[in-house]
Amino acid sequence: MKRSTMNTVVGSALAAAAGVFVYKAYQEKNTVRVQEDIDMHNSKEIDERESVYAIEDSSEQGLSQLDSAYREEWQANAFPQTQKELRELEEDK
């Protein structure tokens, strides 16, 4: 093989490899990375665990950790906080 032909083949291979790397880098740059949702308000597990303040505060008994987080808002809006309070409201109707 002639030296010029060999240089052309090697140069073409290097150009193709460079093109692949540029394409991959472009794709990686444009991908949207989203972190896993770690917000407690979207967690079913948090909604099943008992409130950490249930031992200390009797008003927290019967609330899940998620309910405990929303408790202040519920108090401001006079929303019933426990299943017991919901049943009492239904019986009063």
N, CA, C and O atoms as a DFTB+ gen file, in Angstrom:
372 C
 N C O
     1  1       0.827      -1.165       0.000
     2  2       0.000       0.000       0.000
     3  2       0.882       1.243       0.000
     4  3       1.932       1.294       0.640
     5  1       0.429       2.207      -0.717
     6  2       1.186       3.451      -0.755
     7  2       1.066       4.176       0.576
     8  3       0.089       4.020       1.309
     9  1       2.060       4.949       0.857
    10  2       2.088       5.707       2.105
    11  2       0.932       6.722       2.151
    12  3       0.341       6.915       3.213
    13  1       0.607       7.357       1.057
    14  2      -0.471       8.350       1.019
    15  2      -1.829       7.689       1.231
    16  3      -2.704       8.275       1.868
    17  1      -2.016       6.490       0.713
    18  2      -3.267       5.752       0.905
    19  2      -3.414       5.364       2.376
    20  3      -4.492       5.478       2.958
    21  1      -2.307       4.905       2.964
    22  2      -2.317       4.521       4.378
    23  2      -2.631       5.738       5.261
    24  3      -3.403       5.628       6.214
    25  1      -2.047       6.873       4.952
    26  2      -2.326       8.097       5.699
    27  2      -3.796       8.500       5.574
    28  3      -4.388       8.966       6.547
    29  1      -4.381       8.330       4.412
    30  2      -5.787       8.655       4.183
    31  2      -6.695       7.746       5.015
    32  3      -7.659       8.217       5.618
    33  1      -6.390       6.447       5.048
    34  2      -7.193       5.484       5.808
    35  2      -7.100       5.781       7.312
    36  3      -8.118       5.813       8.003
    37  1      -5.897       5.994       7.806
    38  2      -5.705       6.286       9.226
    39  2      -6.368       7.618       9.586
    40  3      -7.006       7.720      10.634
    41  1      -6.232       8.608       8.761
    42  2      -6.855       9.909       9.002
    43  2      -8.368       9.809       9.018
    44  3      -9.025      10.439       9.846
    45  1      -8.927       9.023       8.108
    46  2     -10.381       8.827       8.069
    47  2     -10.873       8.123       9.332
    48  3     -11.912       8.482       9.886
    49  1     -10.116       7.114       9.784
    50  2     -10.494       6.390      11.000
    51  2     -10.453       7.322      12.214
    52  3     -11.350       7.289      13.056
    53  1      -9.417       8.148      12.300
    54  2      -9.314       9.096      13.407
    55  2     -10.440      10.133      13.360
    56  3     -10.986      10.506      14.399
    57  1     -10.783      10.592      12.167
    58  2     -11.868      11.561      12.022
    59  2     -13.207      10.938      12.426
    60  3     -14.029      11.593      13.067
    61  1     -13.424       9.676      12.052
    62  2     -14.661       8.990      12.422
    63  2     -14.741       8.811      13.941
    64  3     -15.795       9.016      14.543
    65  1     -13.616       8.428      14.552
    66  2     -13.591       8.252      16.007
    67  2     -13.850       9.585      16.707
    68  3     -14.587       9.635      17.693
    69  1     -13.256      10.648      16.209
    70  2     -13.477      11.970      16.796
    71  2     -14.944      12.372      16.656
    72  3     -15.519      12.956      17.574
    73  1     -15.547      12.061      15.516
    74  2     -16.961      12.361      15.302
    75  2     -17.852      11.625      16.287
    76  3     -18.822      12.187      16.796
    77  1     -17.519      10.360      16.558
    78  2     -18.299       9.577      17.522
    79  2     -18.186      10.193      18.914
    80  3     -19.190      10.325      19.614
    81  1     -16.978      10.567      19.319
    82  2     -16.782      11.177      20.639
    83  2     -17.518      12.513      20.757
    84  3     -18.102      12.812      21.799
    85  1     -17.491      13.300      19.711
    86  2     -18.195      14.585      19.726
    87  2     -19.703      14.356      19.825
    88  3     -20.389      15.053      20.573
    89  1     -20.218      13.384      19.076
    90  2     -21.642      13.072      19.102
    91  2     -22.073      12.606      20.496
    92  3     -23.101      13.048      21.011
    93  1     -21.285      11.712      21.107
    94  2     -21.597      11.221      22.453
    95  2     -21.563      12.361      23.475
    96  3     -22.431      12.447      24.343
    97  1     -20.565      13.229      23.367
    98  2     -20.460      14.358      24.293
    99  2     -21.652      15.302      24.119
   100  3     -22.167      15.836      25.101
   101  1     -22.084      15.508      22.893
   102  2     -23.235      16.370      22.616
   103  2     -24.504      15.774      23.217
   104  3     -25.311      16.489      23.812
   105  1     -24.677      14.458      23.059
   106  2     -25.852      13.796      23.623
   107  2     -25.849      13.881      25.147
   108  3     -26.880      14.151      25.762
   109  1     -24.690      13.650      25.750
   110  2     -24.592      13.687      27.205
   111  2     -24.864      15.092      27.741
   112  3     -25.471      15.257      28.798
   113  1     -24.412      16.084      27.009
   114  2     -24.616      17.468      27.434
   115  2     -26.099      17.839      27.398
   116  3     -26.564      18.618      28.230
   117  1     -26.829      17.294      26.454
   118  2     -28.238      17.658      26.272
   119  2     -29.213      16.766      27.026
   120  3     -30.419      17.008      26.985
   121  1     -28.718      15.739      27.713
   122  2     -29.638      14.904      28.477
   123  2     -30.032      15.626      29.755
   124  3     -29.218      16.301      30.385
   125  1     -31.275      15.473      30.117
   126  2     -31.794      16.103      31.322
   127  2     -31.659      15.104      32.463
   128  3     -32.206      14.003      32.405
   129  1     -30.938      15.491      33.480
   130  2     -30.760      14.623      34.642
   131  2     -31.742      15.062      35.720
   132  3     -31.780      16.226      36.118
   133  1     -32.525      14.112      36.173
   134  2     -33.507      14.384      37.210
   135  2     -33.173      13.502      38.401
   136  3     -33.049      12.285      38.265
   137  1     -33.030      14.109      39.553
   138  2     -32.750      13.335      40.749
   139  2     -34.006      12.617      41.199
   140  3     -35.128      13.071      40.972
   141  1     -33.788      11.499      41.835
   142  2     -34.902      10.732      42.359
   143  2     -35.668      11.582      43.367
   144  3     -35.086      12.339      44.143
   145  1     -36.979      11.435      43.331
   146  2     -37.823      12.236      44.212
   147  2     -37.630      11.791      45.658
   148  3     -37.994      10.676      46.032
   149  1     -37.060      12.669      46.453
   150  2     -36.821      12.336      47.855
   151  2     -37.689      13.193      48.770
   152  3     -37.478      13.230      49.982
   153  1     -38.637      13.860      48.199
   154  2     -39.528      14.720      48.970
   155  2     -40.419      13.854      49.853
   156  3     -41.031      12.902      49.370
   157  1     -40.495      14.170      51.122
   158  2     -41.263      13.330      52.036
   159  2     -42.757      13.372      51.736
   160  3     -43.478      12.445      52.105
   161  1     -43.232      14.405      51.087
   162  2     -44.660      14.520      50.815
   163  2     -45.119      13.546      49.731
   164  3     -46.320      13.353      49.545
   165  1     -44.182      12.934      49.019
   166  2     -44.532      11.963      47.989
   167  2     -44.190      10.544      48.415
   168  3     -44.194       9.637      47.583
   169  1     -43.900      10.337      49.670
   170  2     -43.472       9.038      50.153
   171  2     -44.622       8.304      50.836
   172  3     -45.231       8.823      51.772
   173  1     -44.911       7.113      50.369
   174  2     -45.958       6.304      50.997
   175  2     -45.487       5.776      52.346
   176  3     -46.286       5.586      53.264
   177  1     -44.180       5.542      52.456
   178  2     -43.621       5.028      53.702
   179  2     -43.804       6.036      54.838
   180  3     -44.142       5.654      55.959
   181  1     -43.585       7.303      54.556
   182  2     -43.746       8.352      55.566
   183  2     -45.210       8.456      55.989
   184  3     -45.505       8.797      57.135
   185  1     -46.122       8.165      55.070
   186  2     -47.548       8.257      55.380
   187  2     -48.017       7.084      56.238
   188  3     -49.114       7.131      56.794
   189  1     -47.202       6.034      56.354
   190  2     -47.588       4.875      57.153
   191  2     -46.929       4.859      58.531
   192  3     -47.455       4.233      59.452
   193  1     -45.799       5.530      58.690
   194  2     -45.098       5.563      59.986
   195  2     -45.820       6.477      60.967
   196  3     -46.373       7.511      60.592
   197  1     -45.800       6.068      62.238
   198  2     -46.412       6.906      63.271
   199  2     -45.563       8.146      63.505
   200  3     -44.341       8.114      63.356
   201  1     -46.208       9.214      63.864
   202  2     -45.528      10.477      64.132
   203  2     -44.476      10.299      65.224
   204  3     -44.703       9.588      66.203
   205  1     -43.343      10.939      65.053
   206  2     -42.269      10.828      66.040
   207  2     -42.619      11.568      67.327
   208  3     -42.012      11.309      68.367
   209  1     -43.570      12.466      67.279
   210  2     -43.974      13.232      68.458
   211  2     -45.158      12.598      69.186
   212  3     -45.656      13.170      70.156
   213  1     -45.615      11.436      68.740
   214  2     -46.802      10.808      69.325
   215  2     -46.588      10.443      70.788
   216  3     -47.539      10.467      71.569
   217  1     -45.365      10.107      71.176
   218  2     -45.084       9.732      72.565
   219  2     -45.169      10.959      73.473
   220  3     -45.691      10.883      74.584
   221  1     -44.655      12.080      72.994
   222  2     -44.587      13.302      73.803
   223  2     -45.891      14.096      73.800
   224  3     -46.282      14.661      74.822
   225  1     -46.559      14.136      72.651
   226  2     -47.723      15.001      72.480
   227  2     -48.952      14.145      72.194
   228  3     -48.995      13.435      71.189
   229  1     -49.946      14.211      73.070
   230  2     -51.136      13.376      72.892
   231  2     -51.927      13.765      71.644
   232  3     -52.641      12.933      71.085
   233  1     -51.810      15.008      71.205
   234  2     -52.539      15.427      70.004
   235  2     -51.910      14.850      68.734
   236  3     -52.528      14.875      67.669
   237  1     -50.697      14.336      68.841
   238  2     -50.027      13.726      67.685
   239  2     -50.343      12.236      67.567
   240  3     -50.022      11.619      66.552
   241  1     -50.966      11.651      68.586
   242  2     -51.275      10.224      68.545
   243  2     -52.296       9.956      67.455
   244  3     -53.291      10.669      67.326
   245  1     -52.038       8.928      66.680
   246  2     -52.921       8.580      65.577
   247  2     -52.548       9.256      64.273
   248  3     -53.173       9.001      63.243
   249  1     -51.534      10.118      64.300
   250  2     -51.094      10.795      63.079
   251  2     -49.868      10.101      62.505
   252  3     -49.024       9.595      63.245
   253  1     -49.779      10.084      61.201
   254  2     -48.558       9.593      60.556
   255  2     -47.551      10.741      60.502
   256  3     -47.875      11.879      60.840
   257  1     -46.334      10.432      60.078
   258  2     -45.319      11.489      59.983
   259  2     -45.721      12.534      58.947
   260  3     -45.455      13.723      59.129
   261  1     -46.357      12.101      57.868
   262  2     -46.818      13.046      56.854
   263  2     -47.926      13.937      57.419
   264  3     -47.938      15.149      57.206
   265  1     -48.852      13.313      58.140
   266  2     -49.928      14.092      58.761
   267  2     -49.370      15.087      59.770
   268  3     -49.855      16.212      59.881
   269  1     -48.352      14.663      60.497
   270  2     -47.721      15.543      61.480
   271  2     -47.118      16.771      60.801
   272  3     -47.155      17.874      61.347
   273  1     -46.566      16.572      59.614
   274  2     -45.983      17.695      58.874
   275  2     -47.060      18.686      58.431
   276  3     -46.811      19.890      58.362
   277  1     -48.249      18.178      58.134
   278  2     -49.349      19.045      57.690
   279  2     -50.201      19.568      58.855
   280  3     -51.126      20.351      58.637
   281  1     -49.904      19.152      60.061
   282  2     -50.757      19.451      61.213
   283  2     -51.015      20.944      61.403
   284  3     -52.157      21.344      61.628
   285  1     -49.993      21.760      61.320
   286  2     -50.173      23.206      61.531
   287  2     -51.150      23.802      60.520
   288  3     -51.985      24.640      60.862
   289  1     -51.029      23.360      59.282
   290  2     -51.941      23.859      58.246
   291  2     -53.373      23.414      58.543
   292  3     -54.318      24.183      58.372
   293  1     -53.520      22.182      58.985
   294  2     -54.853      21.687      59.317
   295  2     -55.454      22.464      60.481
   296  3     -56.645      22.774      60.480
   297  1     -54.629      22.774      61.472
   298  2     -55.133      23.533      62.615
   299  2     -55.581      24.925      62.184
   300  3     -56.594      25.431      62.665
   301  1     -54.844      25.530      61.297
   302  2     -55.204      26.869      60.824
   303  2     -56.525      26.847      60.059
   304  3     -57.278      27.820      60.087
   305  1     -56.804      25.738      59.375
   306  2     -58.023      25.628      58.575
   307  2     -59.126      24.843      59.279
   308  3     -60.172      24.580      58.685
   309  1     -58.904      24.468      60.535
   310  2     -59.869      23.701      61.334
   311  2     -60.252      22.390      60.656
   312  3     -61.421      22.005      60.658
   313  1     -59.277      21.714      60.083
   314  2     -59.492      20.434      59.418
   315  2     -59.291      19.315      60.434
   316  3     -58.328      19.363      61.198
   317  1     -60.173      18.300      60.471
   318  2     -59.991      17.199      61.425
   319  2     -58.678      16.460      61.142
   320  3     -58.331      16.210      59.987
   321  1     -57.955      16.117      62.216
   322  2     -56.614      15.581      62.041
   323  2     -56.521      14.071      62.175
   324  3     -55.593      13.474      61.630
   325  1     -57.428      13.446      62.864
   326  2     -57.337      12.000      63.066
   327  2     -58.596      11.331      62.536
   328  3     -59.607      11.982      62.273
   329  1     -58.509      10.016      62.386
   330  2     -59.673       9.243      61.953
   331  2     -60.791       9.354      62.996
   332  3     -61.974       9.381      62.659
   333  1     -60.390       9.417      64.258
   334  2     -61.368       9.550      65.335
   335  2     -62.164      10.844      65.180
   336  3     -63.389      10.843      65.303
   337  1     -61.472      11.936      64.911
   338  2     -62.154      13.223      64.722
   339  2     -63.045      13.194      63.485
   340  3     -64.130      13.775      63.491
   341  1     -62.595      12.523      62.423
   342  2     -63.427      12.410      61.218
   343  2     -64.710      11.646      61.521
   344  3     -65.790      12.048      61.090
   345  1     -64.594      10.534      62.268
   346  2     -65.782       9.753      62.626
   347  2     -66.737      10.569      63.496
   348  3     -67.954      10.510      63.318
   349  1     -66.174      11.335      64.441
   350  2     -67.020      12.172      65.300
   351  2     -67.776      13.214      64.481
   352  3     -68.950      13.479      64.742
   353  1     -67.109      13.801      63.497
   354  2     -67.780      14.781      62.639
   355  2     -68.884      14.135      61.815
   356  3     -69.947      14.726      61.625
   357  1     -68.635      12.914      61.322
   358  2     -69.648      12.218      60.528
   359  2     -70.850      11.840      61.393
   360  3     -71.991      11.893      60.935
   361  1     -70.588      11.458      62.649
   362  2     -71.681      11.093      63.553
   363  2     -72.514      12.308      63.942
   364  3     -73.717      12.191      64.173
   365  1     -71.877      13.470      64.016
   366  2     -72.591      14.695      64.386
   367  2     -73.517      15.186      63.283
   368  3     -74.446      15.945      63.559
   369  1     -73.292      14.782      62.068
   370  2     -74.109      15.269      60.943
   371  2     -75.520      14.795      61.013
   372  3     -76.324      15.121      60.140
